[in-house]
């Protein structure tokens, strides 16, 4: 999915150089630092220095900047989408975009009568404090007359009060005294122009409703979305003080359509700090427990605490989050792990729970993929299940509210059950593109990514994993089971019987690989019997039958009656789940039926001509060829099976389907596809690190390091500036949490089978499991200790390499490796 989600492809000029490995971006494990100003790197820095709280995220753009091709101020509110229609190559294209919301940051200054500071400064240092969620900017500003001013700015998006964001600016005149002018504004004229490949499409989503500067000293701004009933309101309070003593200020309002500002004028003395606090409240019509958004914003802005108190409350909440996310490991990349967790918690937090939002693939950090929800929650929720299960439950509720849309989608293609969309946004309809542009050739091509039906299996897998981690039978009975059963019904309906094989087939789909969207000898899109899709479909059908048995009797009868599920259909599920066709060739799992008929690719020749083959599909199409002809993968979706399941579980799944699966299958299959994969997705390194753990720990560690720093180093050369890759960020952390510990959750037990890479000497982490808030794991290359904090919860069964041990609250058990 990664490089462009098969949507409108990026223009060649949109690529930016990756972060130099020599640049000391993380001087300590809790600080991200950038020295100086680099226009080429500005987009990347804005994303990685973003601050957020799960309700909103604001990019780390300079407050004085505008969208100009270098800077891109952007604030994104969870779940705030707008739909617009564009003309593309003679076609009308309908897109629903995550809206770039009004910019609350604008603040600049000048010595009276001089030029407004518009950047860049003479000197600058950016520091993102990951412990407290504070972005600090140190800068030296010089105007054309040589007047120099030192500036320190601190910025937060409150984790304590999610509707509040704040910017504190301290100015110190170095070589002048006189009148100082400061302009503080709210800008509702912003557009969605943050992704080069979307330029030319409809980008103006905000329509001004009202703006002003009131007698109460507050700025106000209200906008509505152009194609939806969404309303967004902001209110800003700007105060000026020296050492917490208010300074006399002259205020003048400046109001235009979609723009509200205050011009503040005061006396400044050389060497005396002047602090300007800008506190902004943000509400939308989607928020619960409010009346009118503008009234709520004005009330909160007027009553908000000062910056220092707001920061103290905010830092306290971050301290709580870090305690719940404790991972201690002795390797030099621990700072990247903190950075990844930081951005995950900024995208989805306790403040997201009541908003009816999913997990956007690119966070709330930019406009790539239009802010849509794909399958990335498959990588994110595996981490959250053992840290913040309440967040997982909220994501699954988002999916459950869109179950009827998934049912409708299945009916539209003549199938039963629920067919979840590859791309989802506000209402659950399919948001995938039907055309995409190859910038290397200039050709508009059909986009078949909506055929990735496996997203439904990801939803079902997430439901079952949440239930295993929490034992939350109430959720399973009220929402989870309904989704799981309807997804199973869809797979049963999709499977057609092949008398020649005596097996069932699922035809016309795409796997996660995405490079192969059709057979080179066929006219219709899609491939048949994608191994990942079929094995997951079999697993879903089996778990659906388990779910029916797990439900309380009265609820089972209710649900079977509601869904009109009778014994005959359940018998078919059993049959299909055991007789789906899984293709093999050369002693390995085939990506799909007919894969062995594809040609081998001349890797050596192409690597000489194209050092970067991540977008091999574009390269070949531009040369009049097609990646569909070759055994080449963007990401090897067959290996995803060993990412989701242990080697033993995969063998059991295949044997249940009637296929012999020995211990060598993983090694052979991994080696085969590793030689044929270009890692065009950031998720590919996560999966390869996972599956290589048991066969090549050194290679696993290399892939882990690649995944962990993918966004920090912008390994895809210009994509991170459009938003973080949230699935890869979470997946990299989960490699430490579950892969190297060998931690699995199944059969009402914690299973452990550690395999630490040699580069990782010691690992400690705290987990939540079935009501236990304190499950502590500590391991090295000799032993692993499992401890439970005191509580009134039931004992936990731990299976160490298959052998069961029961641990009670307040007890520890040490296992020798």
Buried (B, 14 or more C-beta within 10 A) or exposed (E): BBBBBBBBBBEEEBBBEBBEEEEEBBEEBBBBBBBEBBEEBBBBBBBBBBBBBBBBBBBBBBBBBBBEEBBBBBBBBBBBBBBBEBEBEEEEBBBBBBBBBBBBBBBBBBBEEBEEBEBBBEBBBBBBBBBBBBBBBBBBBBBEEEBBBBBBBBBBBBBBBBBBBBBBBBBBBEEBEBEBBBBBBBBBBBEBBBBBBBEEBBBEBBBBBBBEBEEEBBBBBBBBBBBBEBBBBBBBBBBBBBEEEEBEBEBEBEBEEBBBBBBBBBBBBEEBBBBBBBBBBBBBBBBEEBEEBBEBBBBBBBEBBBBEEBBEBBBEBBEEBBEEBEBEBEBEBBBBBBBBBBBBBBBBBBBBBEBBBBBBBBBBBBBBBBBBBBBBBBBBBBBBBBBBBEBBBBBBBBBBEBBEBBBEBBEEEEBBBBBBBBBBBBEBBBBBBBBBBBBBBEBBBEBBBBBBBBBBBBBBBBBBBBBBBBBBBEBBBEBBBBBBBBBBBBBBBBBEEBEEEEBBBBBBBBBBBBBBBBBBEEEEBBBBBBBBBBBBBBBBBBBBBEBBEBBEEEBBEEBBEEBEBEEEBBEBBEBBBBBBBBBBBEEBBBBBBBBEEBEEBEBEEBEEEEEEBBBBBBBBBBEEBBBBBBBBBBBBBBBBBBBBBBBEBBBEBBEBBEBEBEEEBBBBBBEBBBEBBBBBBBBBBBBBBBBBBBEBBEBBBBBBBBBBBBBBBBBBBBBBBBBBBBBBBBBBBBBBBBBBBBBBBBEEBBBBBBBBBEBBEEBBBBBBBBBBEBBBBBBBBEEBBBBBEEEEBEEBBBBBEEEEBEBEBEEEBEBEB
